[in-house]
Amino acid sequence: MNHDNCLPRSELQVPFAAEPREVPALRRIIRQHLAHWGLLGVAEAAQLCVSELATNVIRHVGVGVRATLVVSMEGTNLRLEVRDPSMDQLPTSVRTEGQEEGGRGLALVDAMSEKWGVSLRADGKATWCELATTLTSPHGHVPDHRVSRADKLLTSYGQQVCCSIDLSGSPLVRAAEDAVRLIADLLHWVEAHGLDPEEILERVQSCFDRASAR
């Protein structure tokens, strides 16, 4: 199975008002979106960076200013931007010792990200950072041996004509254990591709019940 283009990750833009009460909502949005993208491994760092970038706008541009959170991929890095209309207040990297809280926030972004910076735009500026992921391609998924095993099964599934299982003794027990591992691997595959394992399980149970009732 080709992993290079299995999970499209289109740019997400979230307009928001630069107010403290908006920051928790942005944190929830970024976590939900990264779960959909199969990137929960960087969700905590992304939430912290989004909080600091949004708070920087609140403190240094103004409360209530219209801003936009932009989430995208830059190669295999996750790119986070917070855009605002001001070209005057340009964030800079400063010392953490003895500085105000806003500066410490940018130092935190600097420490957690591969790189960060400020880009001027026709309508203002974008303060951005990039977080490293373990993706092998921008639209692939995070390498996982369980997902790979499930991929191999899914690739060969249609080619299997029949199989025989010895119903006496340990071969059946081993087959049952293999079935348990296979189901678990498939759920990891589902999650890695941005789907909800619990929803899939409910659908599987419903399908199984209907088939058993026939």
C-alpha positions in Angstrom: 0.0 0.0 0.0 1.3 3.4 -0.9 1.6 5.7 2.1 2.7 8.8 0.3 -0.7 10.2 -0.5 -3.1 8.3 1.9 -4.1 11.2 4.2 -4.6 14.7 2.5 -3.8 17.5 5.0 -5.2 20.7 3.6 -4.5 24.0 5.2 -6.9 24.9 8.0 -7.7 28.6 8.8 -9.5 29.5 12.1 -10.5 33.2 12.5 -10.7 34.3 16.1 -10.8 37.5 18.3 -7.6 38.1 20.3 -9.2 37.6 23.7 -8.1 35.4 26.6 -11.3 33.4 26.5 -10.5 32.4 22.9 -7.3 30.6 23.8 -8.8 27.4 25.3 -11.0 27.1 22.3 -8.0 27.3 20.0 -6.3 24.6 22.0 -9.3 22.3 21.6 -9.5 23.0 17.9 -5.8 22.2 17.3 -6.0 19.0 19.2 -9.1 17.8 17.4 -7.6 18.7 14.1 -4.3 16.9 14.8 -6.3 13.8 15.9 -8.0 13.9 12.5 -4.6 14.2 10.8 -3.1 11.3 12.9 -0.6 13.6 14.6 -1.6 13.4 18.2 2.1 12.8 19.0 2.8 16.6 18.5 -0.6 17.8 19.9 0.6 18.9 23.3 3.5 20.9 21.9 1.2 22.4 19.2 -1.3 23.4 21.9 1.4 25.2 23.9 2.7 27.0 20.8 -0.7 28.1 19.7 -1.5 29.4 23.2 1.7 31.4 23.2 1.3 32.8 19.7 -2.3 33.8 20.3 -1.4 35.3 23.7 1.4 37.3 22.1 -1.2 39.0 19.8 -3.4 39.8 22.8 -0.6 41.4 24.8 1.3 43.2 22.1 -1.2 44.0 19.4 -4.5 44.5 21.3 -7.4 42.7 22.9 -10.2 42.0 20.5 -8.0 42.3 17.4 -9.2 40.0 14.6 -6.6 37.3 14.0 -6.4 33.9 12.3 -4.8 30.6 13.2 -3.4 28.7 10.2 -2.4 25.1 10.4 -0.6 23.4 7.5 2.2 21.1 6.5 5.7 22.4 5.5 7.2 19.2 4.2 7.0 16.7 7.1 6.9 19.5 9.7 3.7 20.8 11.2 3.4 24.6 10.6 1.4 26.8 12.9 0.8 30.5 12.1 -1.1 33.2 13.9 -1.8 36.1 11.6 -2.8 39.6 12.8 -3.2 43.0 11.1 -0.3 44.8 12.8 3.1 45.4 11.1 4.5 47.4 14.0 4.7 44.9 16.9 7.2 42.4 15.6 8.1 39.5 18.0 11.8 38.9 18.7 13.7 36.2 20.5 14.8 37.5 23.9 16.4 36.2 27.1 14.2 34.3 29.5 15.8 35.5 32.7 14.2 38.7 34.1 11.9 39.2 31.1 8.2 39.6 31.0 5.9 36.7 30.7 5.2 37.3 27.0 8.9 37.0 26.2 9.1 33.7 28.1 6.3 32.5 25.9 8.2 33.1 22.8 11.3 31.5 24.3 9.1 28.4 24.9 8.0 28.4 21.3 11.7 28.7 20.3 12.6 25.7 22.5 9.8 23.4 21.3 9.9 24.2 17.6 12.4 23.3 14.8 12.3 27.0 13.8 10.0 30.0 14.1 9.8 33.5 12.8 7.7 36.4 11.5 6.6 37.0 8.0 5.2 40.3 6.8 2.0 40.1 4.7 0.0 42.7 2.7 -2.6 42.6 5.4 -0.3 42.4 8.4 2.1 39.7 9.7 2.2 36.0 10.5 4.1 34.7 13.5 4.8 31.1 12.8 6.6 28.0 14.0 7.3 24.5 12.7 7.1 21.3 14.8 8.9 18.2 13.7 6.8 15.0 13.1 7.8 11.5 12.4 6.0 11.5 9.0 7.9 10.2 6.1 5.9 12.3 3.6 3.5 15.3 4.1 0.4 13.2 3.3 1.5 9.9 4.7 1.1 8.6 8.3 3.3 8.2 11.3 5.4 5.0 11.0 4.0 2.2 13.2 4.7 -1.5 12.9 1.1 -2.3 13.9 -0.2 -0.1 11.1 2.2 -1.6 8.6 1.1 -5.1 9.5 -2.5 -4.1 9.0 -1.6 -2.4 5.7 0.0 -5.7 4.5 -3.1 -7.6 5.4 -5.4 -5.1 3.7 -3.2 -5.3 0.6 -3.3 -9.0 0.4 -6.8 -9.6 1.7 -8.5 -9.7 -1.6 -5.9 -12.2 -2.8 -6.7 -14.8 -0.1 -8.9 -17.6 -1.5 -9.2 -19.8 1.6 -7.4 -20.8 4.7 -7.7 -23.9 7.0 -7.4 -23.9 10.7 -6.9 -27.0 12.9 -9.7 -26.8 15.4 -8.1 -29.3 17.8 -5.9 -27.8 20.5 -3.3 -25.0 20.3 -3.5 -24.0 16.6 -7.0 -22.6 17.2 -5.8 -20.8 20.3 -2.9 -19.2 18.3 -5.3 -18.3 15.5 -7.6 -16.6 18.0 -4.7 -14.6 19.5 -3.7 -13.6 15.9 -7.2 -12.4 15.3 -7.1 -10.3 18.5 -3.8 -8.7 17.4 -5.2 -8.2 13.9 -8.2 -6.3 15.2 -6.0 -4.2 17.4 -3.7 -3.4 14.4 -6.7 -2.5 12.3 -7.9 0.0 15.0 -4.4 1.5 15.0 -4.6 1.8 11.2 -8.0 3.5 11.5 -6.7 6.0 14.1 -3.5 6.7 12.0 -5.7 7.7 9.1 -7.6 10.2 11.1 -10.8 8.2 11.8 -12.5 7.4 15.1 -11.8 3.8 16.3 -14.9 3.8 18.6 -17.1 4.7 15.7 -15.6 2.0 13.6 -16.1 -0.6 16.4 -19.8 0.4 16.7 -20.2 -0.1 12.9 -18.4 -3.4 13.0 -20.6 -4.6 15.9 -23.7 -3.5 14.0 -22.6 -5.3 10.9 -21.7 -8.4 12.8 -25.1 -8.5 14.6 -27.0 -8.1 11.3 -25.0 -10.9 9.7 -25.5 -13.2 12.8 -29.3 -12.6 12.6 -29.6 -13.9 9.1 
